[in-house]
Amino acid sequence: SGLVHVKNPYLDSMEEDVLYHLDLGTKTHNLPAMFGDIKFVCVGGSPNRMRAFAQFMHKELGLAGDGEDLADICAGTDRYAMYRAGPVLSISHGMGIPSISIMLHELIKLLHHAKCRDVTIIRIGTSGGLGIEAGSVVITDMAVDSSFKPRFEQVVLDDVVVRNTELDTDLTEELLACSKEIPDFPTLIGHTMCTYDFYEGQGRLDGALCSFSSEKKLEYLKRAYDAGVRNIEMESTAFAALCGLCGLKGESSLTPAL
């Protein structure tokens, strides 16, 4: 049916569903009227970046006005920022798996309550490149963990739950085809490695702690490259797992900063 699914039997028995971190709710807001025609959701780490992206989409779609006065739909909270440009929703998710996970739980419920259909969600942002030209755009075909495996491990109560992290193949190829129209940005398909940490977890030598040698770092990054990893960030496995389980056509497109 193209509807966004929720995998929680307890939601049906709730008198009200409050999306705390988005400052929205099923009783306080008419979610179908506000969001029912949304077709694309783009998420990224920075609130300012997602506002700029919404303004860009406002202009590209030829909507009335200059987009400078776009309102933050989540202005009542300081956790996330959300902007709308026609059928496109632009939302910040902060940094790391815990932050994006909270946002995705509430976003997926929002799309479900709004009765949205055939929604495509794309994560955009910067990442660390691995063996590729600086400024390249990596379209993720598979999000992998620090062992280069396509899985998202999460502790639920005292169980370790493992979820699949493969992304939509057709969307990956469609985005690659679209990239041919923008020759200024080298674009490729590759695995994206997701870590739980910006410093030691990504092999950086400049954190407050460093428990490995520069030789071990280079050996690990070479193994990652040989396994198909082309960039490193901190959200993709959770993003891929939640989108896949809830029927969202998802993709992660990232520009390596280095």
Backbone hydrogen bonds in HBPLUS format (Angstrom, degrees):
<---DONOR---> <-ACCEPTOR-->    atom                        ^
c    i                          cat <-CA-CA->   ^        H-A-AA   ^      H-
h    n   atom  resd res      DA  || num        DHA   H-A  angle D-A-AA Bond
n    s   type  num  typ     dist DA aas  dist angle  dist       angle   num
A0118-ASP N   A0002-GLY O   2.71 MM 116  4.62 151.1  1.79 122.2 131.3     1
A0005-HIS N   A0246-CYS O   2.99 MM 241  4.71 157.2  2.04 137.6 138.2     2
A0011-LEU N   A0008-ASN O   3.27 MM   3  5.94 161.1  2.31 118.8 123.2     3
A0013-SER N   A0010-TYR O   3.24 MM   3  5.62 141.9  2.39 106.6 116.2     4
A0014-MET N   A0011-LEU O   3.11 MM   3  5.34 163.0  2.14 110.2 115.5     5
A0026-THR N   A0017-ASP O   3.08 MM   9  5.52 152.6  2.16 139.7 148.1     6
A0019-LEU N   A0024-LEU O   2.81 MM   5  5.19 148.7  1.91 140.8 149.6     7
A0022-LEU N   A0019-LEU O   3.04 MM   3  5.58 155.3  2.10 118.7 126.6     8
A0023-ASP N   A0019-LEU O   3.08 MM   4  6.07 117.3  2.49 150.9 167.2     9
A0024-LEU N   A0019-LEU O   3.40 MM   5  5.19 169.2  2.41 133.5 136.0    10
A0023-ASP N   A0020-TYR O   3.29 MM   3  5.30 154.7  2.36  99.8 107.3    11
A0029-HIS N   A0025-GLY O   3.10 MM   4  5.69 138.1  2.28 137.9 144.3    12
A0034-MET N   A0030-ASN O   2.99 MM   4  6.20 152.3  2.06 152.1 161.1    13
A0035-PHE N   A0031-LEU O   2.82 MM   4  5.74 158.4  1.87 155.0 159.3    14
A0036-GLY N   A0032-PRO O   2.82 MM   4  4.38 139.4  1.99 124.1 128.4    15
A0038-ILE N   A0035-PHE O   3.05 MM   3  5.51 164.9  2.08 127.0 126.6    16
A0039-LYS N   A0087-PRO O   2.96 MM  48  5.39 162.3  1.99 137.5 141.9    17
A0120-THR N   A0039-LYS O   2.91 MM  81  6.27 163.1  1.94 152.6 154.5    18
A0040-PHE N   A0087-PRO O   3.14 MM  47  6.30 170.5  2.15 159.3 157.2    19
A0089-LEU N   A0040-PHE O   2.85 MM  49  6.26 161.5  1.89 152.8 158.1    20
A0041-VAL N   A0120-THR O   2.85 MM  79  6.27 154.7  1.91 155.5 160.8    21
A0122-ILE N   A0041-VAL O   2.84 MM  81  6.34 155.8  1.90 160.2 168.5    22
A0042-CYS N   A0089-LEU O   2.79 MM  47  6.19 164.7  1.81 169.1 173.8    23
A0091-ILE N   A0042-CYS O   2.97 MM  49  6.41 158.4  2.02 155.3 162.4    24
A0043-VAL N   A0122-ILE O   2.97 MM  79  6.37 155.3  2.03 146.1 153.7    25
A0124-ILE N   A0043-VAL O   2.86 MM  81  6.17 160.8  1.90 165.4 171.9    26
A0044-GLY N   A0091-ILE O   3.06 MM  47  6.57 147.1  2.17 151.4 160.5    27
A0093-HIS N   A0044-GLY O   2.77 MM  49  5.80 135.3  1.97 133.9 143.3    28
A0094-GLY N   A0045-GLY O   3.12 MM  49  4.41 138.9  2.29 124.8 123.4    29
A0050-MET N   A0046-SER O   3.05 MM   4  6.28 154.6  2.12 149.0 155.5    30
A0051-ARG N   A0047-PRO O   2.99 MM   4  6.22 143.7  2.12 145.2 155.1    31
A0052-ALA N   A0048-ASN O   2.99 MM   4  6.23 159.2  2.03 146.3 151.8    32
A0053-PHE N   A0049-ARG O   2.88 MM   4  6.14 148.5  1.98 141.6 150.9    33
A0054-ALA N   A0050-MET O   3.00 MM   4  6.11 155.5  2.06 136.9 143.0    34
A0055-GLN N   A0051-ARG O   2.99 MM   4  6.27 155.1  2.05 148.4 155.1    35
A0056-PHE N   A0052-ALA O   2.93 MM   4  6.18 150.0  2.02 142.9 151.5    36
A0057-MET N   A0053-PHE O   2.89 MM   4  6.22 160.4  1.93 153.8 158.2    37
A0058-HIS N   A0054-ALA O   2.86 MM   4  6.05 151.7  1.94 144.6 153.1    38
A0059-LYS N   A0055-GLN O   3.12 MM   4  6.37 152.9  2.19 143.7 149.3    39
A0060-GLU N   A0056-PHE O   2.90 MM   4  6.19 164.2  1.93 152.2 157.0    40
A0061-LEU N   A0057-MET O   2.86 MM   4  5.91 153.3  1.93 151.5 156.8    41
A0063-LEU N   A0058-HIS O   3.16 MM   5  5.58 162.4  2.20 168.5 168.4    42
A0062-GLY N   A0059-LYS O   3.05 MM   3  5.15 155.5  2.11 104.9 112.6    43
A0070-LEU N   A0067-GLY O   3.36 MM   3  5.51 155.5  2.43 114.4 112.0    44
A0075-ALA N   A0072-ASP O   3.13 MM   3  5.16 140.2  2.30 119.9 115.5    45
A0073-ILE N   A0082-MET O   2.77 MM   9  5.25 155.6  1.82 156.0 156.0    46
A0077-THR N   A0074-CYS O   3.03 MM   3  5.82 167.7  2.04 128.4 130.2    47
A0092-SER N   A0081-ALA O   2.95 MM  11  5.41 156.8  2.00 153.7 159.9    48
A0083-TYR N   A0090-SER O   2.81 MM   7  5.13 159.7  1.85 150.5 157.5    49
A0090-SER N   A0083-TYR O   2.78 MM   7  5.13 172.4  1.79 159.6 160.6    50
A0085-ALA N   A0088-VAL O   2.86 MM   3  5.18 166.7  1.88 156.5 160.9    51
A0088-VAL N   A0085-ALA O   3.08 MM   3  5.18 160.0  2.12 120.2 124.7    52
A0100-ILE N   A0096-GLY O   3.12 MM   4  6.40 171.7  2.13 161.1 163.4    53
A0101-SER N   A0097-ILE O   2.86 MM   4  5.75 154.6  1.92 153.9 161.1    54
A0102-ILE N   A0098-PRO O   3.21 MM   4  6.36 160.5  2.25 145.3 148.6    55
A0103-MET N   A0099-SER O   3.28 MM   4  6.52 169.7  2.29 148.9 151.5    56
A0104-LEU N   A0100-ILE O   2.87 MM   4  6.01 161.8  1.90 150.6 155.6    57
A0105-HIS N   A0101-SER O   3.01 MM   4  6.20 162.4  2.05 152.7 156.5    58
A0106-GLU N   A0102-ILE O   3.31 MM   4  6.57 164.8  2.33 150.5 153.7    59
A0107-LEU N   A0103-MET O   2.77 MM   4  5.95 153.0  1.84 151.6 160.9    60
A0108-ILE N   A0104-LEU O   2.81 MM   4  5.80 169.3  1.83 152.0 154.9    61
A0109-LYS N   A0105-HIS O   3.17 MM   4  6.34 156.5  2.23 138.7 145.2    62
A0110-LEU N   A0106-GLU O   2.89 MM   4  6.02 149.3  1.99 138.9 148.0    63
A0111-LEU N   A0107-LEU O   2.90 MM   4  6.22 162.0  1.94 157.5 160.3    64
A0112-HIS N   A0108-ILE O   2.96 MM   4  6.12 148.6  2.06 141.9 151.3    65
A0113-HIS N   A0109-LYS O   2.84 MM   4  6.04 169.9  1.85 155.9 157.8    66
A0114-ALA N   A0110-LEU O   2.92 MM   4  6.04 147.5  2.03 145.6 155.3    67
A0116-CYS N   A0111-LEU O   3.08 MM   5  5.43 169.2  2.09 163.0 163.6    68
A0115-LYS N   A0112-HIS O   3.02 MM   3  5.14 156.0  2.08 104.8 112.5    69
A0121-ILE N   A0249-LYS O   2.88 MM 128  6.12 159.7  1.92 145.7 152.3    70
A0251-GLU N   A0121-ILE O   3.00 MM 130  6.50 137.6  2.18 151.1 162.7    71
A0123-ARG N   A0251-GLU O   2.87 MM 128  6.42 154.9  1.94 150.9 158.1    72
A0253-SER N   A0123-ARG O   2.82 MM 130  6.04 159.1  1.87 168.0 173.2    73
A0255-THR N   A0125-GLY O   2.79 MM 130  6.15 162.6  1.82 161.5 164.1    74
A0127-SER N   A0255-THR O   3.11 MM 128  5.98 136.2  2.31 124.0 123.2    75
A0257-ALA N   A0127-SER O   2.64 MM 130  5.85 152.6  1.71 168.6 171.4    76
A0128-GLY N   A0232-ILE O   2.97 MM 104  5.04 171.0  1.98 152.6 151.7    77
A0232-ILE N   A0128-GLY O   2.81 MM 104  5.04 143.6  1.94 137.7 149.8    78
A0130-LEU N   A0230-ARG O   2.95 MM 100  4.82 145.0  2.08 131.9 124.4    79
A0136-SER N   A0133-GLU O   3.11 MM   3  5.73 148.4  2.21 142.8 141.9    80
A0135-GLY N   A0256-PRO O   3.26 MM 121  5.55 149.2  2.36 148.8 156.8    81
A0137-VAL N   A0186-PRO O   2.76 MM  49  6.17 162.2  1.79 160.4 166.4    82
A0188-LEU N   A0137-VAL O   3.01 MM  51  6.46 156.5  2.07 166.4 171.7    83
A0138-VAL N   A0254-LEU O   2.68 MM 116  5.25 166.7  1.70 167.1 163.7    84
A0254-LEU N   A0138-VAL O   2.91 MM 116  5.25 161.3  1.94 151.7 151.9    85
A0139-ILE N   A0188-LEU O   2.83 MM  49  6.11 169.0  1.84 160.3 164.2    86
A0190-GLY N   A0139-ILE O   3.16 MM  51  6.35 153.3  2.24 143.2 148.1    87
A0140-THR N   A0252-SER O   2.87 MM 112  5.39 177.1  1.87 173.8 172.9    88
A0141-ASP N   A0190-GLY O   3.10 MM  49  5.78 157.6  2.15 134.2 140.5    89
A0192-THR N   A0142-MET O   3.04 MM  50  6.39 158.5  2.09 150.6 157.3    90
A0143-ALA N   A0165-THR O   3.47 MM  22  5.58 175.6  2.47 140.3 140.1    91
A0144-VAL N   A0192-THR O   2.85 MM  48  6.11 163.7  1.88 150.8 155.5    92
A0194-CYS N   A0144-VAL O   2.84 MM  50  6.11 164.8  1.86 173.0 175.3    93
A0145-ASP N   A0149-LYS O   2.87 MM   4  5.49 153.0  1.94 142.5 146.6    94
A0148-PHE N   A0145-ASP O   2.89 MM   3  5.18 157.0  1.94 119.1 120.8    95
A0151-ARG N   A0149-LYS O   2.86 MM   2  5.71 127.7  2.14 113.4  97.4    96
A0152-PHE N   A0163-ARG O   2.80 MM  11  5.08 144.9  1.93 144.1 153.7    97
A0163-ARG N   A0152-PHE O   2.94 MM  11  5.08 155.5  2.00 133.3 141.3    98
A0154-GLN N   A0161-VAL O   2.88 MM   7  5.26 160.2  1.92 151.3 158.1    99
A0161-VAL N   A0154-GLN O   2.75 MM   7  5.26 168.6  1.76 161.9 158.0   100
A0156-VAL N   A0159-ASP O   2.72 MM   3  5.23 155.3  1.78 160.5 165.0   101
A0159-ASP N   A0156-VAL O   2.91 MM   3  5.23 168.3  1.92 130.5 133.5   102
A0172-THR N   A0168-ASP O   3.05 MM   4  6.30 152.9  2.12 147.2 155.2   103
A0173-GLU N   A0169-THR O   3.07 MM   4  6.39 162.2  2.11 154.7 157.6   104
A0174-GLU N   A0170-ASP O   2.92 MM   4  6.11 151.3  2.00 144.5 153.5   105
A0175-LEU N   A0171-LEU O   2.90 MM   4  6.08 160.0  1.94 152.6 156.4   106
A0176-LEU N   A0172-THR O   3.07 MM   4  6.32 153.2  2.14 144.0 151.7   107
A0177-ALA N   A0173-GLU O   2.95 MM   4  6.19 154.9  2.01 146.0 152.4   108
A0178-CYS N   A0174-GLU O   2.97 MM   4  6.27 153.5  2.05 145.3 152.6   109
A0179-SER N   A0175-LEU O   2.99 MM   4  6.22 140.5  2.15 141.2 151.7   110
A0179-SER N   A0176-LEU O   3.15 MM   3  5.06 123.8  2.48  91.3 105.7   111
A0180-LYS N   A0177-ALA O   3.21 MM   3  5.60 151.1  2.30 106.5 114.3   112
A0181-GLU N   A0178-CYS O   3.07 MM   3  5.81 161.3  2.11 118.4 123.9   113
A0182-ILE N   A0179-SER O   2.95 MM   3  5.33 163.3  1.98 113.4 118.8   114
A0185-PHE N   A0182-ILE O   3.43 MM   3  6.34 175.2  2.43 126.3 127.4   115
A0191-HIS N   A0228-GLY O   3.06 MM  37  5.58 159.7  2.10 150.8 146.3   116
A0230-ARG N   A0191-HIS O   2.90 MM  39  5.84 166.5  1.92 161.4 156.8   117
A0193-MET N   A0231-ASN O   2.91 MM  38  6.30 165.9  1.93 161.1 158.7   118
A0233-GLU N   A0193-MET O   2.92 MM  40  6.35 159.7  1.96 164.1 170.1   119
A0195-THR N   A0233-GLU O   2.93 MM  38  6.33 153.2  2.00 150.0 156.4   120
A0202-GLN N   A0199-TYR O   3.07 MM   3  5.51 145.7  2.19 111.7 121.0   121
A0204-ARG N   A0199-TYR O   2.98 MM   5  4.96 164.2  2.01 142.4 137.4   122
A0203-GLY N   A0200-GLU O   3.03 MM   3  4.97 166.4  2.05 108.3 111.0   123
A0217-LYS N   A0213-SER O   3.05 MM   4  6.34 155.1  2.11 147.6 154.8   124
A0218-LEU N   A0214-SER O   3.09 MM   4  6.31 164.6  2.11 146.3 148.9   125
A0219-GLU N   A0215-GLU O   3.01 MM   4  6.23 155.9  2.07 147.5 154.4   126
A0220-TYR N   A0216-LYS O   2.98 MM   4  6.16 154.9  2.04 147.2 153.4   127
A0221-LEU N   A0217-LYS O   2.96 MM   4  6.25 164.8  1.98 157.5 161.4   128
A0222-LYS N   A0218-LEU O   3.00 MM   4  6.11 147.3  2.11 141.7 150.2   129
A0223-ARG N   A0219-GLU O   3.13 MM   4  6.39 151.9  2.21 140.0 147.0   130
A0224-ALA N   A0220-TYR O   2.92 MM   4  6.26 150.2  2.01 147.4 156.5   131
A0225-TYR N   A0221-LEU O   2.94 MM   4  6.17 157.7  1.99 143.9 149.4   132
A0226-ASP N   A0222-LYS O   2.92 MM   4  6.16 163.0  1.95 150.3 154.9   133
A0227-ALA N   A0223-ARG O   3.01 MM   4  6.18 130.8  2.26 136.0 148.5   134
A0227-ALA N   A0224-ALA O   3.10 MM   3  5.06 131.8  2.35  93.6 107.0   135
A0229-VAL N   A0224-ALA O   3.01 MM   5  5.41 155.9  2.07 153.9 146.1   136
A0228-GLY N   A0225-TYR O   2.94 MM   3  5.22 161.5  1.98 111.5 116.7   137
A0239-PHE N   A0235-GLU O   3.12 MM   4  6.20 165.7  2.14 157.4 161.6   138
A0240-ALA N   A0236-SER O   2.88 MM   4  5.97 169.2  1.89 152.5 154.7   139
A0241-ALA N   A0237-THR O   2.99 MM   4  6.07 164.3  2.01 147.9 152.6   140
A0242-LEU N   A0238-ALA O   3.03 MM   4  6.10 176.5  2.03 155.4 156.5   141
A0243-CYS N   A0239-PHE O   3.09 MM   4  6.09 165.0  2.11 150.4 155.2   142
A0244-GLY N   A0240-ALA O   3.02 MM   4  5.98 160.8  2.06 144.4 150.2   143
A0245-LEU N   A0241-ALA O   3.09 MM   4  6.22 162.1  2.12 150.4 154.9   144
A0246-CYS N   A0242-LEU O   3.20 MM   4  6.25 142.9  2.34 142.6 151.3   145
A0248-LEU N   A0243-CYS O   2.95 MM   5  4.87 158.3  1.99 153.7 150.3   146
